[in-house]
């Protein structure tokens, strides 16, 4: 492997590690974005909305986040880059928290969210036994039936109208109803494909455990 290839390999490993780490915080990130829109009192749906909100963050001395970064984070543009902790810190400061980790701690201890956010319909890989089967779906008409292989690895047993196909496998720690599913990689016939996001707009609309031993 030449020097340039080694540099590229190290970079890609860093990206993949970042995506996996952010996947662990997936529910918290989704709730962060929801709370930001509530505090801003305006939904972020157009390019102009993101431009204006970027300026708002700067004016309120929360920090600097570019409009392009905000668009990626909200899923307005197709991109698989994991959000940087610095970006999440800025958004958490906009809500009055010291940073993203402080926001996560607040979520876990807040009476308001103990009964709503953390009781949201979700399935954790650690609660499953190898051989368990799940079904997930997202708009428009995407459907997967998954077999749990253990070690947070799932294999696609059935796929309908999806870019994922039967035999694909991926690693994920949790599925959360109503939120996008971030996959750090997809393995197909021994080859690792780029990261994949299921339900980018609207999140998962179907989440069932069909069998868990």
KAKAVEN-V20815 format. One record per backbone hydrogen bond with DSSP energy under -1.0 kcal/mol. CO is the residue of the C=O (numbers start at 0). NH is the residue of the N-H. E is the energy in kcal/mol with one decimal. If there is no record, write none. Layout:
{{CO,NH,E} {CO,NH,E}}
This chain:
{{1,5,-2.1} {2,6,-2.3} {3,7,-2.2} {4,8,-2.5} {5,9,-2.5} {6,10,-2.3} {7,11,-2.6} {8,12,-2.3} {9,13,-1.9} {10,14,-2.1} {11,15,-2.6} {12,16,-2.5} {13,17,-2.3} {14,18,-2.3} {15,19,-2.2} {16,20,-2.5} {17,21,-2.4} {18,22,-1.7} {19,23,-1.3} {22,25,-1.4} {24,28,-2.7} {25,29,-2.3} {26,30,-2.2} {27,31,-2.3} {28,32,-2.3} {29,33,-1.7} {30,34,-2.6} {31,35,-2.2} {32,36,-2.0} {33,37,-1.8} {34,38,-2.5} {35,39,-2.7} {36,40,-1.2} {36,41,-1.5} {45,49,-1.7} {46,50,-1.9} {47,51,-2.6} {48,52,-2.2} {49,53,-2.2} {50,54,-1.7} {51,55,-2.0} {52,56,-2.4} {53,57,-1.5} {54,58,-2.7} {55,59,-2.1} {56,61,-2.2} {57,60,-1.4} {65,69,-2.1} {66,70,-2.3} {67,71,-1.9} {68,72,-2.3} {69,73,-2.3} {70,75,-2.3} {70,76,-1.0} {83,87,-1.9} {84,88,-2.4} {85,89,-1.8} {86,90,-1.9} {87,91,-2.2} {88,92,-2.3} {89,93,-1.7} {91,96,-2.3} {92,95,-1.5} {98,102,-1.9} {99,103,-2.4} {100,104,-2.2} {101,105,-2.3} {102,106,-2.2} {103,107,-1.9} {104,108,-1.4} {105,109,-1.9} {109,113,-1.5} {112,117,-1.7} {116,119,-1.3} {120,176,-2.8} {122,174,-2.5} {123,126,-1.4} {124,127,-1.7} {128,131,-2.1} {131,147,-3.1} {132,209,-2.1} {132,210,-1.6} {133,145,-3.1} {134,207,-2.4} {135,143,-2.7} {136,204,-2.6} {136,205,-1.6} {137,141,-2.9} {141,137,-1.2} {142,159,-2.5} {143,135,-2.4} {144,156,-3.2} {144,157,-1.5} {145,133,-2.1} {146,154,-2.6} {147,130,-3.1} {149,152,-1.4} {151,171,-2.4} {152,148,-2.9} {153,169,-2.1} {154,146,-2.8} {155,166,-2.9} {157,144,-2.5} {159,142,-1.9} {164,167,-2.2} {167,155,-3.2} {168,186,-3.3} {169,153,-2.9} {172,124,-2.4} {174,122,-2.3} {175,178,-1.8} {178,203,-1.5} {180,197,-2.5} {182,195,-2.0} {185,192,-4.1} {186,168,-1.9} {187,190,-1.6} {190,187,-3.3} {192,185,-1.1} {195,182,-3.1} {197,180,-2.8} {198,202,-1.6} {203,177,-2.3} {205,136,-1.8} {207,134,-2.4} {210,132,-2.5}}
